[in-house]
């Protein structure tokens, strides 16, 4: 099974993925946690370019193509081999992030993005996508707390420095995708405490796993 986590900055994806992976491994599932950008050696180099605020003059087209280059490597080196080995894959962001950030928020033509995804993904789609939703001001406050709590570490804050309206478009974009494709997406209120959010996620994933088991039997 392939599960992806999406959401605005500061929504808590990293923490929730860690909690979910721990539960799944305890139940005997072999799973890997991965992320975009930066899951491969090439992707790590791309990530340092994409998330560094020093690159504020980056063209939107450059940004789009760098994300897709990272994704192509990610799919080839990490995701498809893991799925072929019957492992569960849980990814912190995937192609929906590009649809939202570069499409809905930056204004790139959505059909152009879909065409690129057809080339990069080769038909690969997550079985379940969890959107951790919360108000933009809450997410940004959390994100800056995280960044400022790590002095001496090169900050990955290029997106946090975007205008508030940009982040609002990102949030609305995710909620639009959830309405368009309700069978794949689940929207979770991420403004609550971590354990409450985790329990909701664990319940959703457990239900999807039971359905998958029944379909295979």
LUMLOMI-705060 format. One record per atom (N, C-alpha, C, O, CB): x, y, z; residue in three letters. Coordinates in steps of 0.2 Angstrom, whole numbers, padded with zeros to 4 digits, always signed. Each point is the difference from the previous one (the first is absolute). Glycine has a CB too. Layout:
N
XYZALA ...
end
This chain:
217
+0004-0006+0000UNK -0004+0006+0000UNK +0004+0006+0000UNK +0006+0000+0003UNK -0015-0006+0003UNK +0007+0011-0010UNK +0004+0006+0000UNK -0004+0006+0003UNK -0006+0002-0003UNK +0012-0006-0008UNK -0004+0007+0016UNK -0003+0005+0004UNK +0004+0007-0001UNK +0006+0000+0002UNK -0012-0009+0006UNK +0002+0014-0009UNK +0004+0007+0000UNK -0003+0005+0005UNK -0006-0001+0001UNK +0009-0001-0013UNK +0001+0006+0015UNK -0003+0005+0004UNK +0001+0007-0003UNK +0006+0001-0003UNK -0003-0008+0013UNK -0008+0011-0010UNK +0001+0007-0003UNK -0003+0005+0005UNK -0003-0002+0005UNK +0002-0003-0016UNK +0003+0011+0010UNK -0003+0006+0004UNK +0005+0006-0001UNK +0005+0000-0002UNK -0010-0008+0010UNK +0002+0013-0005UNK +0004+0007+0000UNK +0006-0001+0005UNK +0001-0005+0003UNK -0011+0012-0006UNK +0014-0002+0003UNK +0006+0000+0004UNK -0002+0000+0007UNK -0005+0003+0002UNK +0012+0004-0010UNK -0004-0011+0012UNK -0001+0000+0007UNK -0006-0005+0002UNK -0002+0001+0006UNK +0007+0010-0005UNK -0007-0015-0005UNK -0006-0004+0001UNK +0001-0006+0004UNK -0005-0003+0003UNK +0000+0008-0013UNK +0011-0007+0011UNK +0002-0005+0004UNK +0001-0007-0003UNK +0000-0005+0003UNK -0006+0011+0005UNK +0007-0006-0015UNK +0001-0006-0004UNK +0006-0005+0003UNK -0001-0006+0001UNK -0004+0013-0011UNK +0010-0004+0011UNK +0006-0004+0002UNK -0001-0003+0007UNK +0001-0006+0000UNK +0006+0014-0006UNK -0010-0005+0011UNK -0002-0003+0006UNK -0005-0006-0001UNK +0001-0005+0003UNK +0002+0016+0003UNK -0008-0009-0010UNK -0005-0005-0001UNK +0002-0006-0004UNK -0002-0006+0002UNK -0006+0015-0001UNK +0012-0008-0005UNK +0003-0006-0004UNK +0004-0004+0005UNK +0000-0007-0001UNK +0001+0013-0010UNK +0003-0003+0015UNK +0004-0004+0005UNK -0004-0004+0004UNK +0001-0006+0002UNK +0008+0015-0002UNK -0014-0006+0003UNK -0005-0004+0004UNK -0003-0006-0004UNK -0001-0005+0003UNK -0001+0016+0004UNK -0001-0010-0013UNK -0003-0005-0004UNK +0005-0006-0001UNK -0002-0005+0000UNK -0006+0014-0005UNK +0014-0007+0003UNK +0005-0005-0002UNK +0001-0005+0006UNK +0000-0006-0001UNK +0005+0014-0008UNK -0005-0005+0015UNK +0002-0003+0006UNK -0006-0005+0001UNK +0001-0006+0002UNK +0005+0015+0003UNK -0012-0007-0006UNK -0006-0004+0001UNK +0000-0006-0005UNK -0001-0006+0002UNK -0006+0016+0003UNK +0008-0008-0011UNK +0000-0005-0005UNK +0005-0006+0001UNK -0001-0006-0001UNK -0004+0015-0007UNK +0011-0007+0010UNK +0005-0005+0001UNK -0001-0004+0006UNK +0001-0006+0000UNK +0007+0014-0005UNK -0011-0005+0010UNK -0002-0004+0006UNK -0005-0006-0002UNK -0001-0005+0003UNK +0003+0015+0004UNK -0006-0008-0012UNK -0005-0005-0003UNK +0002-0005-0005UNK -0003-0004-0002UNK -0005+0013+0004UNK +0015-0008-0003UNK +0003-0005-0005UNK +0001+0002-0007UNK +0002-0004-0004UNK -0007-0004+0012UNK +0003+0014-0010UNK +0000+0002-0006UNK +0007+0003-0002UNK +0003+0003+0004UNK -0015+0000-0004UNK +0015-0005-0006UNK +0007+0002-0002UNK -0002+0007-0004UNK -0003+0000-0005UNK +0009-0012+0005UNK -0003+0017+0003UNK -0002+0007-0003UNK +0006+0004+0000UNK +0005+0000+0004UNK -0017-0001-0001UNK +0012+0006-0008UNK +0006+0005+0000UNK -0003+0007+0000UNK -0006+0001-0003UNK +0013-0009-0003UNK -0004+0013+0009UNK -0002+0007+0000UNK +0005+0003-0005UNK +0006+0000+0001UNK -0011+0000+0011UNK +0002+0005-0016UNK +0004+0003-0005UNK -0003+0007+0000UNK -0005+0002+0003UNK +0008-0012-0010UNK +0000+0014+0002UNK -0002+0007+0000UNK +0002+0003-0007UNK +0004-0002-0004UNK -0003+0003+0017UNK -0005+0005-0014UNK +0002+0004-0006UNK +0000+0007+0002UNK -0004+0003+0004UNK -0001-0011-0012UNK +0010+0012+0006UNK +0006-0003-0004UNK +0005-0003+0005UNK +0000+0002+0006UNK -0002+0007-0015UNK +0007-0012+0006UNK +0006-0002+0003UNK +0001-0007+0003UNK +0004-0002+0004UNK -0005+0013-0001UNK -0003-0016-0006UNK +0000-0007+0002UNK +0006-0004-0003UNK +0002-0005+0002UNK -0014+0005-0001UNK +0016+0003-0006UNK +0005-0003-0003UNK +0006+0004+0000UNK +0000+0006+0002UNK -0008-0012-0010UNK +0014+0004+0006UNK +0006+0004+0000UNK -0001+0006-0005UNK +0002+0005+0002UNK +0005-0015+0001UNK -0009+0009-0008UNK -0002+0005-0005UNK -0005+0005+0003UNK +0000+0006+0000UNK +0003-0014-0010UNK -0008+0005+0012UNK -0006+0003+0003UNK +0002+0005+0006UNK -0002+0005+0001UNK -0005-0014-0004UNK +0012+0006+0007UNK +0003+0004+0006UNK +0003+0007-0003UNK -0001+0005+0003UNK +0003-0016+0004UNK +0002+0010-0012UNK +0003+0006-0003UNK -0006+0005-0003UNK +0001+0006+0001UNK +0010-0013-0004UNK -0016+0004+0000UNK -0005+0004-0002UNK -0004+0004+0005UNK -0002+0006+0000UNK +0001-0014-0010UNK +0000+0004+0016UNK -0003+0003+0006UNK +0003+0006+0002UNK -0003+0005+0002UNK -0001-0016+0001UNK +0011+0011-0002UNK +0004+0006+0002UNK -0001+0006-0004UNK +0000+0006+0002UNK +0008-0014+0003UNK -0009+0007-0011UNK -0002+0006-0005UNK -0007+0002+0001UNK -0001+0006+0001UNK +0009-0011-0009UNK -0013+0001+0008UNK -0007+0001+0000UNK -0002+0004+0007UNK -0004+0005-0001UNK +0002-0015-0007UNK +0005+0008+0013UNK -0003+0002+0007UNK +0005+0006+0003UNK -0002+0002+0005UNK -0003-0013-0003UNK +0010+0013-0005UNK +0004+0005+0002UNK -0002+0007-0002UNK -0001+0002-0005UNK +0011-0010+0005UNK -0012+0012+0005UNK -0003+0007-0001UNK +0005+0004-0004UNK -0002+0005-0002UNK -0005-0006+0013UNK +0014-0001-0011UNK +0004+0004-0004UNK -0001+0000-0007UNK +0002+0004-0004UNK +0006-0006+0013UNK -0012-0003-0011UNK -0002-0001-0007UNK -0007+0003-0001UNK -0004-0003-0004UNK +0011-0007+0003UNK -0008+0016+0004UNK -0007+0003-0001UNK -0001+0002-0007UNK -0006+0001-0002UNK +0007+0003+0013UNK +0004-0003-0015UNK -0001+0002-0007UNK -0002-0006-0005UNK +0000+0001-0006UNK +0008+0009+0008UNK -0008-0016+0001UNK -0001-0005-0005UNK -0007+0001-0004UNK -0005+0002+0003UNK +0011-0010+0006UNK -0005+0006-0015UNK -0006+0001-0005UNK -0005-0006+0002UNK +0002-0005+0002UNK +0005+0010-0011UNK -0013-0003+0009UNK -0005-0006+0001UNK +0000-0006-0004UNK -0001-0005+0002UNK -0006+0014+0001UNK +0009-0008-0010UNK +0002-0005-0004UNK +0005-0005+0002UNK +0000-0006+0000UNK -0004+0013-0009UNK +0010-0003+0012UNK +0005-0004+0003UNK -0002-0004+0006UNK +0002-0006+0000UNK +0006+0015-0004UNK -0012-0006+0008UNK -0002-0004+0006UNK -0004-0006-0002UNK +0001-0005+0002UNK -0002+0016+0004UNK -0004-0010-0011UNK -0004-0005-0002UNK +0004-0006-0003UNK -0001-0006+0002UNK -0008+0014-0005UNK +0014-0007-0001UNK +0004-0005-0003UNK +0005-0003+0005UNK +0001-0006-0001UNK -0002+0012-0010UNK +0003-0003+0016UNK +0004-0003+0005UNK -0004-0005+0004UNK +0003-0005+0002UNK +0004+0016-0002UNK -0013-0009+0002UNK -0004-0004+0004UNK -0001-0007-0005UNK +0000-0005+0003UNK -0006+0015+0003UNK +0004-0009-0012UNK -0001-0006-0004UNK +0006-0004-0001UNK +0000-0006+0000UNK -0009+0012-0006UNK +0015-0003+0006UNK +0006-0004-0001UNK +0001-0004+0006UNK +0002-0006+0000UNK +0003+0015-0007UNK -0006-0006+0013UNK +0001-0003+0006UNK -0005-0006+0001UNK +0002-0006+0002UNK +0001+0016+0003UNK -0009-0009-0008UNK -0005-0005+0001UNK +0001-0006-0005UNK -0001-0006+0002UNK -0007+0015+0001UNK +0011-0008-0009UNK +0002-0005-0004UNK +0005-0005+0003UNK -0001-0006-0001UNK -0001+0014-0009UNK +0007-0005+0013UNK +0005-0004+0003UNK -0003-0004+0006UNK +0002-0005+0002UNK +0007+0014-0005UNK -0013-0005+0007UNK -0004-0003+0006UNK -0004-0006-0002UNK +0001-0006+0003UNK -0001+0017+0002UNK -0004-0011-0010UNK -0004-0005-0003UNK +0004-0006-0002UNK -0001-0006+0002UNK -0008+0014-0005UNK +0015-0007-0001UNK +0004-0005-0002UNK +0004-0003+0005UNK +0001-0007+0000UNK -0001+0013-0011UNK +0003-0003+0016UNK +0005-0002+0004UNK -0004-0003+0007UNK +0003-0005+0003UNK +0006+0013-0008UNK -0014-0005+0007UNK -0003-0002+0006UNK -0007-0003+0000UNK -0001-0005+0003UNK +0008+0015+0002UNK -0011-0006-0008UNK -0007-0002+0001UNK -0002-0007-0004UNK -0002-0005+0003UNK -0001+0017-0002UNK +0004-0012-0007UNK -0001-0006-0004UNK +0003-0006+0002UNK -0003-0005+0001UNK +0001+0012-0010UNK +0009-0007+0011UNK +0003-0006+0003UNK -0003-0002+0006UNK -0001-0006+0001UNK +0011+0009-0006UNK -0012+0001+0010UNK -0003-0001+0006UNK -0007-0004-0001UNK -0001-0005+0003UNK +0008+0015+0003UNK -0011-0007-0010UNK -0006-0003-0002UNK +0000-0007-0003UNK -0003-0004+0002UNK -0001+0016-0003UNK +0009-0012-0003UNK +0001-0007-0004UNK +0003-0005+0005UNK -0002-0006-0001UNK +0005+0012-0009UNK +0000-0004+0016UNK +0002-0005+0005UNK -0006-0001+0005UNK +0002-0002+0006UNK +0010+0006-0008UNK -0018-0001+0001UNK -0006-0001+0004UNK +0001+0004+0007UNK -0002-0002+0005UNK +0000-0009-0010UNK +0006+0016+0005UNK +0000+0005+0005UNK -0005+0005+0000UNK -0002+0002-0005UNK +0015-0004+0006UNK -0015+0005+0005UNK -0004+0006+0000UNK +0004+0006-0001UNK +0006+0000+0003UNK -0014-0006+0005UNK +0006+0011-0012UNK +0004+0006-0001UNK -0004+0006+0003UNK -0006+0000-0002UNK +0012-0005-0008UNK -0003+0008+0014UNK -0003+0006+0003UNK +0004+0006-0001UNK +0006+0001+0002UNK -0012-0007+0007UNK +0003+0011-0013UNK +0004+0006-0003UNK -0002+0006+0003UNK -0006+0002+0000UNK +0008-0008-0010UNK +0002+0010+0012UNK -0001+0007+0002UNK +0000+0004-0006UNK +0005+0002-0003UNK +0000-0003+0014UNK -0011+0002-0014UNK -0001+0004-0006UNK +0001-0005-0006UNK +0005-0004+0000UNK -0002+0015+0005UNK -0007-0009-0011UNK +0001-0004-0006UNK -0002+0005-0006UNK +0000+0006+0001UNK -0001-0018+0005UNK -0002+0009-0011UNK -0002+0004-0006UNK -0005+0005+0002UNK -0001+0006-0004UNK +0004-0015-0003UNK -0008+0008+0012UNK -0005+0005+0001UNK +0003+0007+0003UNK -0003+0005-0002UNK -0005-0015+0005UNK +0014+0009+0000UNK +0003+0006+0002UNK +0002+0005-0006UNK -0001+0006+0001UNK +0005-0012+0009UNK -0002+0003-0015UNK +0001+0004-0006UNK -0006+0003-0003UNK +0000+0006-0002UNK +0010-0013+0000UNK -0015+0003+0001UNK -0007+0002-0002UNK -0002+0006+0004UNK -0002+0005-0003UNK -0001-0016-0001UNK +0004+0011+0010UNK -0002+0006+0005UNK +0004+0005+0000UNK -0002+0006-0002UNK -0003-0014+0009UNK +0012+0007-0006UNK +0005+0006+0001UNK +0001+0003-0007UNK +0000+0006+0000UNK +0005-0012+0010UNK -0003+0002-0015UNK +0001+0003-0006UNK -0006+0002-0004UNK +0001+0004-0005UNK +0010-0010+0005UNK -0016+0002+0001UNK -0006+0001-0004UNK -0005+0005+0003UNK +0000+0006-0003UNK +0001-0018-0001UNK -0004+0010+0009UNK -0005+0004+0003UNK +0003+0007+0003UNK -0003+0005+0000UNK -0004-0015+0003UNK +0013+0009+0000UNK +0003+0006+0003UNK +0004+0004-0004UNK +0000+0006+0000UNK +0000-0012+0010UNK +0004+0003-0015UNK +0005+0004-0004UNK -0004+0002-0007UNK +0002+0005-0003UNK +0008-0011+0008UNK -0015+0002-0006UNK -0004+0002-0006UNK +0002-0004-0007UNK -0002+0002-0005UNK +0001+0009+0010UNK +0005-0016-0004UNK +0002-0004-0006UNK -0006-0004-0002UNK -0005-0002+0004UNK +0017+0001-0001UNK -0013+0000-0010UNK -0005-0004-0003UNK -0001-0007+0003UNK +0005-0003+0000UNK -0004+0010-0011UNK -0007-0008+0013UNK +0000-0007+0004UNK +0000-0006-0005UNK +0003-0005+0001UNK -0010+0011+0007UNK +0005-0005-0015UNK +0001-0005-0005UNK +0007-0001-0001UNK +0002-0006-0001UNK -0013+0009-0004UNK +0015+0002+0005UNK +0008+0000-0001UNK +0003-0005+0005UNK +0004-0004-0001UNK -0004+0016-0005UNK -0002-0010+0012UNK +0002-0004+0006UNK -0002-0007-0001UNK +0004-0005+0002UNK -0004+0015+0006UNK -0006-0012-0010UNK -0003-0007+0000UNK +0004-0003-0006UNK +0002-0006+0001UNK -0013+0009+0003UNK +0013+0000-0009UNK +0004-0003-0006UNK +0007-0002+0003UNK +0002-0005-0002UNK -0008+0012-0007UNK +0009-0002+0013UNK +0007-0002+0003UNK -0001-0006+0004UNK +0005-0004+0000UNK -0001+0016-0001UNK -0009-0012+0005UNK -0001-0006+0005UNK -0001-0006-0004UNK +0002-0005+0003UNK -0007+0013+0005UNK +0002-0008-0013UNK -0001-0006-0004UNK +0007-0003-0002UNK +0001-0006+0000UNK -0012+0010-0004UNK +0015+0000+0002UNK +0007-0002-0002UNK +0004-0002+0006UNK +0003-0005+0000UNK -0003+0013-0009UNK +0000-0004+0014UNK +0004-0002+0006UNK -0002-0006+0004UNK +0004-0004+0003UNK -0002+0016-0002UNK -0009-0013+0000UNK -0003-0005+0004UNK -0001-0006-0003UNK +0000-0005+0003UNK -0005+0014+0003UNK +0004-0009-0012UNK -0002-0007-0004UNK -0006-0003+0003UNK +0000-0006+0000UNK +0012+0005-0002UNK -0017+0005+0004UNK -0006-0003+0002UNK +0000-0001+0008UNK -0006-0002+0003UNK +0004-0003-0014UNK +0007+0006+0015UNK +0000-0001+0007UNK -0004+0005+0003UNK +0001+0006-0001UNK +0011-0011+0000UNK -0017+0003+0006UNK -0004+0004+0004UNK +0000-0002+0007UNK -0001-0007+0000UNK -0006+0010-0011UNK +0007+0001+0016UNK -0001-0003+0007UNK -0007-0003+0001UNK -0005+0001-0004UNK +0013+0008+0008UNK -0008-0014+0000UNK -0006-0004+0002UNK -0004+0005+0004UNK -0006-0001+0000UNK +0011-0010-0001UNK -0002+0015+0005UNK -0003+0004+0005UNK +0004+0006+0001UNK +0006+0000+0001UNK -0011-0010+0005UNK +0002+0016-0006UNK +0003+0006+0002UNK -0003+0004+0005UNK -0006+0001+0000UNK +0009+0000-0012UNK +0001+0000+0018UNK -0003+0004+0006UNK +0002+0007+0000UNK +0006+0002-0001UNK -0005-0013+0007UNK -0005+0015-0006UNK +0001+0008+0000UNK -0001+0002+0007UNK -0005-0001+0003UNK +0001+0003-0015UNK +0009+0000+0015UNK +0000+0003+0007UNK -0001+0008-0001UNK +0004+0004-0002UNK +0004-0013+0006UNK -0015+0010-0002UNK -0002+0007-0002UNK +0000+0004+0007UNK -0002-0002+0005UNK -0005-0002-0015UNK +0009+0010+0009UNK -0001+0005+0006UNK +0001+0007-0003UNK +0002+0001-0006UNK +0002-0009+0014UNK -0007+0013-0004UNK +0001+0007-0002UNK +0007+0002-0002UNK +0005-0002+0003UNK -0015+0005+0004UNK +0011+0001-0012UNK +0006+0002-0002UNK +0005+0003+0005UNK +0005-0001+0001UNK -0010+0003-0012UNK +0002+0003+0015UNK +0003+0003+0005UNK +0003-0004+0006UNK +0005+0001+0002UNK -0012+0009-0004UNK +0003-0016+0003UNK +0002-0005+0005UNK +0006-0004-0003UNK +0005-0001+0003UNK -0016+0000+0002UNK +0011-0001-0011UNK +0005-0004-0004UNK +0007+0004+0000UNK +0005-0002+0001UNK -0014-0004-0007UNK +0008+0013+0004UNK +0006+0004-0001UNK +0003+0001+0007UNK +0007+0000+0001UNK -0011+0005-0011UNK +0000-0004+0015UNK +0003+0001+0007UNK +0004-0006+0002UNK +0005+0000+0003UNK -0014+0008+0000UNK +0006-0014-0004UNK +0003-0006+0002UNK +0007-0001-0004UNK +0005-0002+0002UNK -0016-0003+0001UNK +0011+0006-0010UNK +0005+0000-0004UNK +0006+0004+0002UNK +0006-0002+0000UNK -0014-0001-0009UNK +0007+0009+0011UNK +0005+0005+0002UNK +0003-0002+0007UNK +0006+0001+0001UNK -0011+0008-0008UNK +0001-0012+0011UNK +0002-0003+0007UNK +0005-0005-0002UNK +0005-0001+0004UNK -0016+0004+0002UNK +0009-0008-0010UNK +0005-0005-0002UNK +0007+0002-0003UNK +0005-0002+0002UNK -0015-0005-0004UNK +0009+0012-0002UNK +0006+0003-0004UNK +0005+0003+0005UNK +0006-0001+0000UNK -0013+0003-0010UNK +0003+0002+0015UNK +0004+0004+0004UNK +0003-0004+0006UNK +0004+0003+0004UNK -0011+0007-0007UNK +0005-0016+0004UNK +0002-0004+0005UNK +0006-0004-0002UNK +0003-0004+0004UNK -0014+0003+0000UNK +0014+0002-0010UNK +0005-0003-0002UNK +0006+0004-0002UNK +0002+0001-0006UNK -0009-0010+0002UNK +0010+0013+0008UNK +0005+0005-0001UNK +0006-0004-0003UNK +0002-0005+0003UNK -0006+0013+0006UNK +0007-0005-0014UNK +0006-0003-0003UNK -0001-0005-0005UNK +0005-0002-0004UNK +0000+0004+0015UNK -0011-0003-0012UNK -0002-0005-0006UNK -0003+0004-0006UNK -0004+0005+0001UNK +0001-0014+0007UNK +0006+0008-0014UNK -0002+0004-0005UNK -0008-0001-0001UNK -0003-0005-0001UNK +0014+0003-0005UNK -0015+0008+0007UNK -0007+0000+0000UNK -0003-0002-0007UNK +0003+0003-0005UNK -0003+0006+0014UNK -0005-0013-0009UNK -0004-0001-0006UNK -0006+0004+0000UNK -0005-0003+0002UNK +0010-0009-0003UNK -0005+0018-0001UNK -0005+0005+0002UNK -0002+0004-0006UNK -0003+0005+0000UNK +0007-0004+0011UNK -0003-0003-0017UNK -0002+0004-0006UNK -0007+0000-0001UNK -0003+0006-0002UNK +0013-0009-0004UNK -0014-0002+0007UNK -0007+0000+0000UNK -0003+0004+0006UNK -0005+0003-0001UNK +0005-0014-0006UNK +0003+0010+0013UNK -0003+0003+0005UNK +0000+0008-0001UNK -0004+0003+0003UNK +0008-0013+0005UNK +0001+0012-0012UNK +0000+0007-0001UNK -0004+0003-0005UNK +0000+0006-0002UNK +0011-0007+0006UNK -0015-0003-0007UNK -0005+0002-0005UNK -0006+0004+0003UNK -0001-0001+0006UNK +0004-0009-0013UNK -0006+0014+0003UNK -0006+0004+0003UNK -0005-0005+0003UNK -0001-0005-0002UNK +0004+0014-0007UNK -0007-0006+0013UNK -0005-0003+0004UNK -0005-0003-0005UNK -0003-0005+0000UNK +0004+0012+0010UNK -0003-0003-0015UNK -0005-0002-0006UNK +0003-0006-0003UNK -0005-0004-0002UNK +0001+0016+0001UNK +0010-0013+0000UNK +0003-0006-0004UNK -0002-0006+0004UNK -0003-0005-0003UNK +0012+0012-0001UNK -0008-0007+0011UNK -0002-0005+0004UNK -0007-0002+0000UNK -0003-0005+0001UNK +0013+0008+0006UNK -0014+0003-0007UNK -0008-0001-0001UNK -0001-0004-0006UNK -0005-0004+0000UNK +0003+0014+0007UNK +0005-0008-0012UNK -0002-0004-0007UNK +0002-0007+0001UNK -0003-0004-0003UNK +0005+0015-0004UNK +0004-0012+0010UNK +0002-0007+0001UNK -0005-0004+0004UNK -0002-0006-0002UNK +0014+0009+0002UNK -0015+0000+0005UNK -0005-0004+0004UNK -0006-0001-0004UNK -0003-0006+0000UNK +0008+0011+0011UNK -0007+0000-0014UNK -0006-0001-0004UNK +0001-0005-0006UNK -0005-0004-0002UNK +0002+0016+0005UNK +0009-0012-0006UNK +0001-0005-0005UNK +0000-0007+0003UNK -0003-0004-0004UNK +0010+0012-0002UNK -0005-0009+0012UNK +0000-0007+0002UNK -0008-0002+0002UNK -0002-0006-0002UNK +0014+0007+0007UNK -0015+0004-0003UNK -0007-0002+0002UNK -0004-0001-0007UNK -0005-0004+0000UNK +0005+0011+0011UNK +0002-0003-0016UNK -0003-0001-0007UNK +0001-0007-0002UNK -0005-0004-0003UNK +0006+0016+0000UNK +0005-0015+0003UNK +0002-0007-0002UNK -0004-0005+0004UNK -0002-0005-0003UNK +0013+0009+0000UNK -0012-0003+0010UNK -0004-0004+0004UNK -0007-0001-0003UNK -0003-0005+0001UNK +0011+0008+0009UNK -0011+0003-0012UNK -0007+0000-0002UNK +0000-0004-0007UNK -0005-0003-0002UNK +0002+0014+0008UNK +0008-0010-0010UNK +0000-0003-0007UNK +0001-0007+0000UNK -0003-0004-0004UNK +0008+0014+0000UNK -0001-0013+0009UNK +0002-0007+0000UNK -0001-0003+0007UNK +0004-0002+0004UNK +0004+0004-0013UNK -0015-0002+0012UNK -0001-0002+0007UNK +0002-0007+0001UNK +0001-0002+0006UNK -0010+0010-0006UNK +0009-0012-0005UNK +0002-0007+0002UNK +0007-0001+0002UNK +0001-0005+0003UNK -0010+0001-0012UNK +0013+0008+0007UNK +0007+0000+0002UNK +0002+0004+0006UNK +0004-0002+0004UNK -0001-0001-0016UNK -0006+0009+0012UNK +0002+0005+0005UNK -0004-0001+0007UNK -0006-0002+0000UNK +0010+0010-0009UNK +0000-0007+0014UNK -0004+0001+0007UNK +0003+0007+0003UNK +0006+0000+0000UNK -0008-0013+0001UNK -0002+0017+0001UNK +0002+0006+0003UNK -0001+0000+0007UNK -0005-0002+0003UNK +0001+0008-0013UNK +0010-0005+0014UNK +0000-0001+0007UNK +0001+0007+0003UNK +0005+0004-0002UNK +0000-0016+0001UNK -0008+0014+0007UNK +0001+0006+0003UNK +0006+0000+0004UNK +0001-0004+0005UNK -0013+0005-0004UNK +0017+0002-0003UNK +0007+0000+0003UNK +0001+0005+0005UNK +0006+0001+0002UNK -0002-0006-0013UNK -0009+0009+0013UNK +0001+0005+0005UNK -0001-0003+0007UNK +0002+0004+0005UNK -0007+0005-0013UNK +0003-0015+0008UNK +0000-0003+0007UNK +0006-0003+0002UNK +0005+0001-0003UNK -0016-0004+0000UNK +0012+0000+0009UNK +0006-0002+0003UNK +0002-0006-0004UNK -0004-0004-0004UNK +0001+0008+0015UNK +0010-0006-0011UNK +0003-0005-0004UNK -0003-0007+0001UNK -0002-0003-0005UNK +0012+0009+0006UNK -0012-0008+0005UNK -0003-0007+0001UNK -0007+0000-0003UNK -0001-0006-0002UNK +0009+0005+0013UNK -0012+0006-0010UNK -0006-0001-0003UNK +0000+0000-0008UNK -0004-0004-0002UNK +0000+0011+0012UNK +0008-0003-0013UNK +0001-0001-0007UNK +0003-0007-0002UNK -0003-0003-0004UNK +0005+0016+0004UNK +0003-0015+0004UNK +0002-0007-0001UNK -0005-0005+0000UNK +0000-0005-0004UNK +0011+0009+0009UNK -0015-0004+0000UNK -0006-0005+0001UNK -0004+0000-0006UNK -0002-0005-0003UNK +0002+0006+0015UNK -0002+0005-0015UNK -0004+0000-0006UNK +0004-0003-0006UNK -0003-0003-0004UNK -0003+0014+0009UNK +0012-0009-0006UNK +0004-0003-0005UNK +0000-0007+0000UNK -0001-0004-0005UNK +0008+0014+0005UNK -0005-0013+0006UNK +0000-0007+0001UNK -0006-0004-0001UNK +0000-0005-0003UNK +0009+0007+0011UNK -0015+0001-0006UNK -0006-0003-0002UNK -0002+0000-0007UNK -0002-0005-0003UNK -0002+0009+0014UNK +0006+0001-0015UNK -0001+0001-0007UNK +0004-0005-0004UNK -0002-0004-0004UNK -0001+0016+0005UNK +0010-0013+0001UNK +0004-0004-0003UNK -0002-0008+0001UNK +0000-0004-0004UNK +0009+0013+0005UNK -0011-0010+0006UNK -0002-0007+0001UNK -0006-0002-0004UNK +0000-0006-0002UNK +0005+0008+0014UNK -0010+0003-0013UNK -0005-0002-0004UNK +0001-0001-0007UNK -0002-0005-0003UNK -0004+0012+0011UNK +0011-0003-0011UNK +0002-0002-0007UNK +0004-0006+0000UNK -0001-0003-0005UNK +0001+0015+0003UNK +0004-0014+0007UNK +0003-0006-0001UNK -0004-0006+0001UNK +0001-0005-0004UNK +0008+0010+0009UNK -0014-0005-0001UNK -0005-0005+0000UNK -0004-0001-0006UNK -0001-0006-0003UNK +0000+0008+0015UNK -0001+0004-0016UNK -0003-0001-0006UNK +0005-0003-0005UNK -0002-0004-0004UNK -0005+0014+0006UNK +0013-0008-0002UNK +0005-0003-0005UNK +0001-0007+0001UNK +0001-0004-0004UNK +0005+0015+0004UNK -0006-0013+0007UNK +0001-0007+0001UNK -0006-0005-0002UNK +0001-0005-0003UNK +0005+0008+0013UNK -0012+0000-0010UNK -0006-0003-0002UNK +0000-0001-0008UNK -0002-0005-0002UNK -0005+0009+0012UNK +0009+0001-0013UNK +0000+0000-0007UNK +0006-0005-0003UNK -0001-0003-0005UNK -0003+0015+0005UNK +0009-0013+0004UNK +0005-0005-0002UNK -0002-0007+0001UNK +0003-0005-0003UNK +0006+0014+0005UNK -0013-0010+0003UNK -0002-0007+0002UNK -0006-0003-0004UNK -0002-0005+0001UNK +0005+0008+0010UNK 
end
